[in-house]
């Protein structure tokens, strides 16, 4: 619920009580009903109401909107080196930012395990004077649990109907039993910890990207698949605004837009969200509000090859996390391994798999969630049937951390065919060797992870999402008192949050829009060898803006972007207000959403010709000239006016027009291009472009 904003938080809360009292007829009932009162970022509240009461509340003259509560899900010994952010040989952004010293990052997640070595506060000075947060006490979390590293902690459970059940399986405090929030926080700002590994794999130094930043914890997700609610997240964002965070990191899947994040951005707080893990199919990207940074997941230059030796001497290679060398030395395989590619219970019951390795497959699965479920089911079925190992044929999954319990090796279908052919022999045997870690140029990287959710956004088709890609596959970071691998856009999100914190340290005057622009426009669209970045999935393809937005993050280049696309938060507010319902000034605005000054352009409804406006601001050398380099989307003519931009002391910002004209009038699908401004001195300011031509107002591809 939103209403007129008061300066005094106490008056805001009182006004909420008055509004509820007018609906419920009793002040006592109003006090019992209200769960959270939002008063720092905007005026609103969460309350337990019947459907009838909610309908009555909508009619109140001081209420802007009413919506039901929604539930949410939570979505690096190498990754920071891969991005060029080297702790021991700092240069570029990390050095300029003094390792993120005293920047405060709010982590909205499952809480934190404060005893982890990643959160040691040795060498830290006093808590910044501007910090207004608290260290909320609870189970196994007292007022002294916070330190000079973890400077604040809050937790939100009042809106949950099953608080008692939650309390039986989780700490009713900011302590993290799940491990997700701890993993995220250590990726952002963990102190260096030596000799970290997963069973001897990926050995190295675990650390965050902004290791001297401070952490503020907001626990909103609990046990039972890390469920929490929208109401709790809004309360956390509201408190974070009051507390004084510089960056908010939310590795969460909400299914709805978090209204408080707009107010956070208006207060100068950069908000970073995960894109979701429902790829590789299109139109699955979440958290698509234009004012936030939405992050896709990519791979890094590390792999875990595992040699499979067949009884005939043939050696094949898969991927695994198998580090127990005492098992699977010349073990029998199931004869005729092609008998049950899905490894379902019915087929496994007809064959003796006790003490054997089984070959399984997921060829019929397409969407990532189907792939993962089929994979997990097959492993469980083999284990329940007495099998001791699995060789699993699959489309690229990027989920090695699920390889726990049984020895499991992932292979592609060509290798699976060769194994199946061999397994039809009289007494097939197989040896699975211990996995090794490989790092460097021999690994194709980065590529967009198969599970990473893809655009276009179903909610805002004229906003290109995701914005950027960052490492999110097999990231080794803190979990409880140990360290473990996790994959997901939940892992890529904190990489961008850390970079945002470093940029905020170097450029404290930059707005969230400028920080977002700097990250997107300097991203790379080529891999380590200068080849186009690929996107993994059922079939591997060249990545496009719906896979990775502007490209793969390049922290050092983001510190010196040359030109930036800035936005007055009032423009976001106007857009947001128009999403709540019909208003007098919205009829023309929603159709021109692509005129928001974003560092990307998405035109979902090109019929004949459309002209889009953008404004760039020079944050580089005072006197400089930029020239446009155009890569037009296929089937579309594209022009830029002016094509040359000149900046000097009296001219820091220039507006230009980009015109798109359909070459053929068809009911088509999206095609992609880019616009890059070059100054000839090393600055390359690139924005991604997506255009879809249509004949009718409906947008389905009917080709």
C-alpha positions, -999 to 999 in steps of 0.1 A, spaced: 0 0 0 13 35 -8 2 69 4 14 104 10 50 104 25 57 119 58 91 130 70 87 115 105 87 77 104 65 76 135 38 96 117 41 73 87 34 42 110 5 61 127 -10 69 93 -9 32 84 -28 23 115 -54 49 107 -60 36 73 -63 0 85 -86 11 114 -109 27 89 -112 -6 70 -113 -30 100 -133 -8 123 -110 -13 153 -76 1 162 -68 -32 180 -76 -52 149 -54 -29 128 -25 -34 152 -29 -71 150 -33 -72 113 -2 -51 103 30 -71 97 55 -45 84 53 -7 81 75 6 53 86 41 61 121 49 48 120 44 11 83 49 6 50 49 27 33 15 27 26 -16 48 21 -53 47 -10 -67 66 -30 -99 70 -64 -92 54 -92 -112 39 -100 -108 2 -130 -86 11 -109 -64 33 -82 -61 6 -109 -50 -19 -122 -24 6 -86 -11 11 -82 -5 -26 -111 20 -24 -94 41 3 -84 75 -12 -49 74 3 -40 40 -12 -21 38 -44 -22 0 -49 -29 -33 -31 -13 -66 -41 -11 -101 -26 21 -113 -9 43 -135 -31 68 -162 -21 104 -162 -33 133 -186 -40 170 -181 -36 186 -184 -67 358 -186 -58 392 -196 -58 394 -187 -95 365 -164 -106 381 -131 -95 414 -139 -111 395 -148 -142 380 -113 -142 413 -96 -137 407 -86 -101 438 -100 -85 441 -95 -47 479 -100 -45 488 -80 -76 462 -53 -75 459 -30 -104 432 -11 -121 398 -10 -103 407 -30 -72 437 -8 -65 419 25 -71 390 13 -49 414 4 -20 398 -30 -21 363 -15 -15 373 0 18 342 11 39 317 6 11 287 -11 26 270 -39 7 235 -51 19 230 -88 12 193 -98 11 194 -136 14 193 -165 38 215 -148 64 252 -154 72 275 -177 92 295 -151 110 322 -174 123 334 -182 87 371 -172 82 359 -151 53 343 -126 77 374 -120 99 375 -83 108 412 -82 117 427 -49 105 394 -32 101 388 3 116 357 15 134 323 10 118 316 40 94 300 69 113 272 72 88 260 36 94 225 36 111 218 -2 111 215 -26 140 227 -61 150 193 -78 157 196 -106 182 180 -140 178 188 -177 181 226 -182 182 231 -146 172 236 -120 199 245 -83 198 282 -91 197 280 -115 168 284 -86 144 319 -72 141 337 -46 121 332 -67 89 296 -77 94 283 -44 107 246 -51 107 221 -79 107 183 -81 105 158 -109 99 122 -110 87 98 -138 96 67 -120 109 48 -123 77 51 -161 75 21 -182 88 43 -212 97 68 -194 119 68 -222 144 77 -248 117 104 -225 103 119 -222 138 122 -260 141 143 -262 110 161 -229 109 176 -203 132 151 -176 141 179 -150 136 202 -138 109 223 -170 112 224 -189 80 216 -226 81 211 -229 44 245 -217 33 233 -197 3 236 -162 19 270 -170 34 282 -181 -1 269 -149 -17 283 -126 10 318 -142 9 318 -139 -29 312 -101 -26 334 -92 3 351 -122 18 386 -118 32 413 -139 16 414 -175 30 443 -197 21 443 -234 10 406 -237 3 394 -266 -19 366 -291 -25 382 -324 -16 415 -312 -30 399 -298 -62 401 -261 -71 427 -255 -44 435 -218 -39 427 -186 -20 390 -180 -15 381 -143 -14 355 -117 -24 358 -91 -51 356 -62 -27 374 -78 3 376 -46 24 339 -37 20 315 -40 50 286 -64 50 250 -58 62 228 -89 64 191 -90 58 177 -125 62 145 -129 42 147 -165 30 143 -195 52 143 -233 50 119 -254 30 136 -246 -3 148 -212 10 113 -198 9 105 -163 21 81 -137 9 78 -104 -11 66 -86 21 98 -95 39 120 -84 10 103 -50 8 108 -46 46 145 -55 42 150 -30 13 132 -3 34 155 -9 63 185 -10 41 177 24 28 175 37 64 206 19 75 228 35 48 240 7 24 257 17 -8 249 -15 -28 220 -40 -24 226 -76 -36 196 -98 -41 202 -134 -54 165 -141 -52 137 -151 -76 106 -132 -67 82 -135 -96 71 -99 -89 88 -65 -90 102 -53 -57 88 -18 -54 111 -7 -27 141 -12 -50 130 19 -70 132 40 -39 166 26 -31 179 36 -65 163 70 -61 184 73 -29 216 65 -48 218 27 -39 228 4 -67 205 -27 -67 217 -60 -83 195 -90 -89 200 -125 -103 183 -132 -136 170 -167 -126 179 -203 -134 152 -213 -158 173 -213 -190 181 -221 -217 146 -214 -230 136 -179 -239 113 -155 -220 124 -168 -186 144 -139 -173 132 -124 -140 138 -93 -119 135 -72 -151 128 -37 -137 148 -12 -157 164 5 -126 181 -27 -114 211 -46 -128 200 -81 -138 228 -107 -140 231 -138 -161 256 -166 -153 287 -176 -172 315 -201 -169 351 -195 -159 384 -209 -173 383 -239 -150 372 -275 -157 373 -309 -139 382 -336 -165 378 -372 -154 392 -401 -174 370 -431 -180 389 -462 -190 370 -490 -207 379 -527 -205 391 -526 -241 417 -499 -232 398 -470 -247 401 -438 -227 374 -412 -227 370 -379 -208 340 -365 -189 335 -340 -161 331 -348 -125 340 -339 -89 351 -374 -81 381 -372 -57 378 -405 -38 404 -427 -55 394 -458 -35 363 -465 -56 354 -476 -91 387 -494 -101 377 -518 -129 341 -521 -118 315 -540 -139 292 -520 -161 256 -529 -167 256 -551 -198 240 -534 -229 240 -500 -213 215 -486 -238 187 -506 -222 174 -477 -201 186 -442 -211 164 -424 -186 172 -447 -157 137 -446 -145 126 -469 -117 105 -493 -139 134 -501 -163 160 -504 -135 139 -530 -117 142 -553 -147 180 -554 -145 205 -562 -118 225 -531 -112 239 -539 -77 275 -530 -74 277 -518 -110 281 -485 -130 251 -475 -150 249 -453 -181 220 -429 -181 207 -402 -204 184 -371 -205 179 -368 -243 142 -361 -240 146 -332 -216 147 -296 -230 142 -269 -204 168 -266 -177 145 -275 -148 135 -306 -167 172 -315 -174 181 -311 -137 151 -330 -124 158 -359 -148 194 -359 -138 187 -360 -101 160 -386 -104 183 -409 -124 211 -407 -98 187 -414 -70 171 -443 -88 205 -459 -94 216 -454 -58 183 -469 -46 187 -499 -69 222 -507 -55 243 -491 -83 276 -476 -72 283 -451 -100 266 -433 -129 279 -421 -163 254 -396 -174 249 -385 -210 236 -349 -211 232 -316 -228 254 -291 -210 241 -286 -175 267 -266 -156 257 -282 -123 287 -302 -112 280 -294 -75 251 -319 -77 277 -346 -82 278 -357 -46 271 -391 -31 277 -417 -59 306 -412 -82 291 -396 -113 307 -385 -145 290 -362 -171 297 -370 -207 283 -358 -241 263 -381 -264 291 -390 -287 311 -404 -257 279 -421 -244 274 -438 -277 309 -452 -276 305 -464 -240 271 -480 -249 287 -498 -279 314 -512 -257 290 -521 -229 272 -546 -252 303 -569 -248 304 -600 -227 317 -587 -194 320 -549 -197 342 -532 -170 351 -495 -165 376 -476 -144 369 -440 -134 400 -421 -125 403 -394 -99 392 -359 -112 418 -332 -117 415 -294 -119 424 -277 -151 427 -239 -153 436 -215 -181 436 -213 -219 427 -249 -225 392 -242 -212 366 -226 -235 355 -196 -215 335 -176 -208 303 -190 -221 267 -184 -209 256 -212 -186 228 -234 -198 207 -228 -167 209 -190 -170 175 -175 -177 171 -158 -211 153 -128 -224 132 -112 -236 114 -100 -205 77 -110 -206 69 -81 -182 88 -53 -200 94 -62 -236 109 -28 -243 136 -33 -217 165 -55 -228 173 -81 -201 195 -95 -187 219 -66 -185 252 -84 -180 268 -118 -175 293 -128 -147 308 -160 -133 282 -183 -118 293 -219 -125 311 -240 -99 320 -210 -77 339 -221 -45 330 -198 -16 321 -200 21 293 -222 34 291 -226 72 326 -231 85 337 -247 53 338 -239 15 318 -255 -12 308 -252 -49 276 -236 -59 263 -227 -94 235 -204 -104 227 -167 -112 227 -165 -74 265 -168 -77 269 -144 -107 248 -117 -90 274 -111 -61 302 -108 -86 284 -78 -101 275 -65 -67 312 -65 -57 322 -47 -89 295 -21 -82 309 -16 -47 344 -10 -62 330 15 -87 312 33 -59 344 36 -40 363 50 -69 334 72 -81 313 81 -51 294 107 -72 282 82 -97 245 74 -97 232 38 -99 223 44 -136 259 55 -143 273 25 -125 250 2 -145 259 20 -177 297 16 -170 293 -21 -164 271 -28 -195 289 -6 -221 324 -19 -213 315 -56 -213 331 -81 -236 313 -100 -263 344 -121 -272 361 -148 -252 398 -151 -242 408 -159 -278 388 -131 -294 361 -154 -306 324 -146 -300 311 -158 -267 289 -189 -269 257 -197 -250 253 -233 -237 221 -253 -237 204 -281 -256 225 -268 -285 254 -245 -282 251 -213 -301 266 -178 -303 254 -157 -274 230 -128 -281 218 -99 -259 189 -121 -245 216 -144 -232 241 -119 -217 228 -84 -222 258 -62 -229 282 -91 -226 306 -105 -200 317 -81 -172 351 -65 -175 357 -47 -141 388 -27 -150 373 -13 -182 341 -4 -162 362 20 -141 369 42 -171 339 39 -195 344 72 -213 307 79 -219 277 69 -197 239 68 -200 225 84 -169 188 85 -159 169 108 -135 151 85 -111 119 105 -117 118 88 -151 118 54 -134 91 66 -111 69 77 -139 74 43 -156 66 24 -124 35 44 -117 22 36 -151 26 -2 -143 2 2 -114 -28 11 -135 -43 36 -160 -32 73 -155 -37 104 -175 -1 106 -186 5 69 -193 -13 64 -227 17 75 -247 45 67 -222 42 29 -220 45 27 -258 77 47 -256 94 27 -229 124 22 -252 131 60 -248 142 54 -212 179 64 -213 191 28 -207 225 14 -219 206 -8 -244 178 -6 -269 149 -30 -273 121 -23 -299 96 -51 -297 71 -38 -321 88 -23 -352 62 -19 -380 78 5 -404 101 30 -387 109 40 -351 132 67 -337 147 62 -303 165 90 -282 195 85 -261 218 109 -241 254 103 -233 275 121 -207 312 124 -209 331 111 -178 365 108 -196 389 134 -211 373 169 -213 379 175 -250 371 144 -270 353 133 -302 334 100 -305 323 84 -338 295 59 -341 301 23 -352 268 6 -362 260 -30 -363 224 -31 -376 200 -60 -367 194 -83 -396 164 -72 -417 165 -37 -402 181 -5 -415 197 16 -387 210 51 -387 224 74 -360 222 112 -360 245 128 -353 271 101 -360 299 122 -345 298 136 -309 321 163 -297 326 171 -261 344 200 -244 344 219 -211 311 236 -220 295 204 -235 294 173 -213 262 157 -225 248 151 -260 215 137 -272 213 116 -304 187 98 -324 187 61 -335 163 53 -363 152 18 -372 134 10 -404 121 -24 -413 136 -37 -446 108 -63 -449 74 -61 -433 70 -95 -417 57 -110 -384 92 -118 -373 114 -127 -343 141 -106 -327 173 -98 -344 203 -82 -328 228 -55 -333 248 -29 -314 258 8 -314 294 16 -303 309 50 -297 347 51 -303 371 79 -294 402 65 -310 420 66 -276 409 33 -262 373 40 -251 347 18 -267 312 24 -254 289 -3 -267 252 -9 -261 233 -40 -273 202 -37 -295 172 -61 -300 145 -54 -326 114 -74 -336 94 -65 -366 56 -70 -365 26 -66 -388 -2 -70 -363 -2 -57 -327 1 -92 -314 38 -102 -312 38 -140 -317 62 -153 -343 39 -169 -369 65 -177 -394 
